[in-house]
């Protein structure tokens, strides 16, 4: 069911399914995807007694900024603040937080800084909090070429390219990042409609510039960014996932994040799966959520 709630700086649009009195889980999508990434995960969790909340992130779908004066920031602190505000607006003292890409980052931020609000964490690609102070340090060449789209967005040519044909651009990323996933036109278009949000381009461009310290963040998020700069550990029960066909991140890189998790933690590789793991492997993702909730972390 489509619902709306005023949460912090946003009017958040979200899908809700399952028992309203069930155990709460928030599922968070990434760039460039939307809530349909969880179309097969949500009913699996609802069948296990969950109250499933799946919001569109800032800049996506029917979610809107409440004020034209709010900076259209895509920084990690803003994503974390949005999630915290959503939990408050829904009256959720805590919830199991699960996501990937931008959504996984929001979940990691809340789990690290407000652990009492996260009963557990499922994060694709591991510890997803950016180390902005070290962002200028080059990675290995084999990793650098995967980040071409980020460097493209650093210039005005990239902004213009995304603005001119966001559907074709984002479809290319789907193909590159999930080379084994044979999605059809209807599947892509169902999510691509979310990119028509009037703030999509501004939020995306700000995100990929801020993470390299090329632009200032939202002053309202400054304290959160300062706290994140310390690379805080995550102590809540956590399961991290990677697809071994992910065209953005490598399993070896994120498996090394284990030291960032100081509570119960397990890392799982999912064979033959790319970056959009919940949509490509819904059973594996749902199983991780259920195992995290039950304490089956191994």
C-alpha positions, -999 to 999 in steps of 0.1 A, spaced: 0 0 0 13 34 -9 15 58 20 30 92 28 44 107 60 61 140 68 96 131 81 122 158 87 128 177 55 108 153 34 74 141 25 83 105 23 64 81 0 67 45 10 51 11 5 39 -8 35 29 -45 36 25 -71 63 10 -70 98 9 -34 112 17 -49 146 45 -71 132 82 -68 138 94 -37 118 119 -38 89 128 -10 67 141 -19 32 162 8 15 170 10 -23 201 24 -40 211 44 -70 198 41 -97 169 19 -85 137 22 -64 113 4 -42 106 -22 -68 140 -38 -60 121 -53 -30 90 -65 -49 98 -101 -41 116 -96 -8 88 -77 10 61 -104 7 86 -131 19 92 -110 50 55 -102 55 47 -139 54 71 -142 84 53 -117 105 71 -85 95 57 -50 91 76 -41 59 84 -4 51 100 4 18 105 42 12 116 60 -19 148 79 -10 151 117 -14 151 125 -51 132 94 -61 97 86 -71 69 104 -52 91 114 -22 94 152 -21 113 179 -2 89 199 20 107 232 13 123 247 -18 150 261 4 164 228 15 197 219 -2 192 190 -26 219 171 -9 227 134 -16 254 132 11 256 102 35 246 122 65 214 134 48 205 99 39 210 88 75 191 117 89 162 109 65 160 73 78 162 84 114 134 110 108 113 83 91 116 60 121 105 89 143 76 98 121 63 62 120 67 59 158 93 31 155 116 30 184 138 5 165 136 -16 133 157 -40 114 175 -20 87 184 -35 54 196 -20 22 222 -17 -6 241 11 -23 227 45 -10 201 26 10 227 4 26 247 36 35 217 51 52 212 19 72 249 18 82 248 54 93 219 49 116 232 16 129 266 32 137 254 65 152 221 55 167 225 17 175 194 17 198 173 24 167 186 -7 148 176 -41 160 198 -55 132 215 -46 100 217 -63 65 241 -44 43 251 -52 7 287 -43 1 297 -43 38 306 -12 58 290 15 36 301 46 54 322 69 32 357 79 43 356 113 27 389 125 41 406 97 21 385 99 -10 412 115 -31 435 85 -26 435 64 -58 424 28 -57 439 0 -78 434 5 -115 411 -25 -117 388 -6 -92 392 29 -106 377 21 -140 345 9 -123 340 44 -109 339 62 -143 303 74 -137 313 91 -105 341 110 -122 318 119 -150 293 135 -126 321 157 -112 319 179 -142 290 199 -158 291 176 -188 281 147 -165 252 167 -150 240 176 -185 243 140 -197 222 127 -168 197 155 -173 195 149 -210 188 112 -209 186 98 -174 167 67 -185 194 55 -210 222 64 -186 207 45 -157 199 15 -178 235 13 -189 245 12 -152 220 -16 -146 236 -36 -174 272 -29 -164 267 -35 -127 246 -67 -130 261 -84 -161 243 -118 -153 209 -103 -147 185 -105 -177 159 -79 -169 133 -69 -194 120 -35 -205 90 -36 -183 111 -43 -152 134 -14 -160 106 10 -168 88 2 -136 118 16 -116 129 42 -141 97 62 -135 112 71 -101 140 90 -119 115 115 -132 115 131 -97 122 168 -102 151 166 -77 167 134 -90 195 150 -109 204 176 -82 205 149 -55 226 125 -76 251 150 -87 255 164 -51 260 129 -38 289 120 -62 306 154 -57 302 155 -19 318 121 -14 350 134 -30 349 167 -10 342 187 -41 311 205 -28 299 215 7 273 195 24 240 206 40 249 227 71 221 209 89 240 177 85 274 190 95 275 174 130 265 140 115 293 142 89 318 151 116 308 119 135 310 98 104 345 111 97 356 90 126 345 59 108 324 47 138 321 9 143 288 -9 139 280 -29 170 244 -41 162 240 -77 148 248 -75 111 249 -97 80 268 -83 50 262 -96 15 280 -94 -18 271 -107 -53 301 -122 -69 292 -107 -103 289 -71 -89 301 -47 -115 308 -19 -89 323 -35 -58 344 -66 -53 338 -93 -27 374 -92 -16 371 -55 -8 340 -57 13 349 -89 31 378 -70 46 353 -47 63 348 -72 91 369 -51 116 343 -24 113 317 -47 128 322 -51 165 290 -70 173 278 -104 158 287 -103 121 287 -126 92 296 -120 55 280 -140 28 288 -142 -9 259 -148 -33 271 -165 -65 261 -152 -100 245 -121 -87 253 -84 -94 249 -51 -77 211 -50 -74 211 -80 -50 176 -78 -35 160 -79 -69 184 -104 -85 184 -128 -55 154 -120 -33 155 -153 -15 191 -148 -4 183 -112 7 152 -122 26 170 -151 43 197 -127 55 171 -104 71 153 -134 87 186 -148 100 197 -115 114 165 -111 132 167 -146 146 203 -143 156 214 -169 131 246 -150 122 272 -173 107 
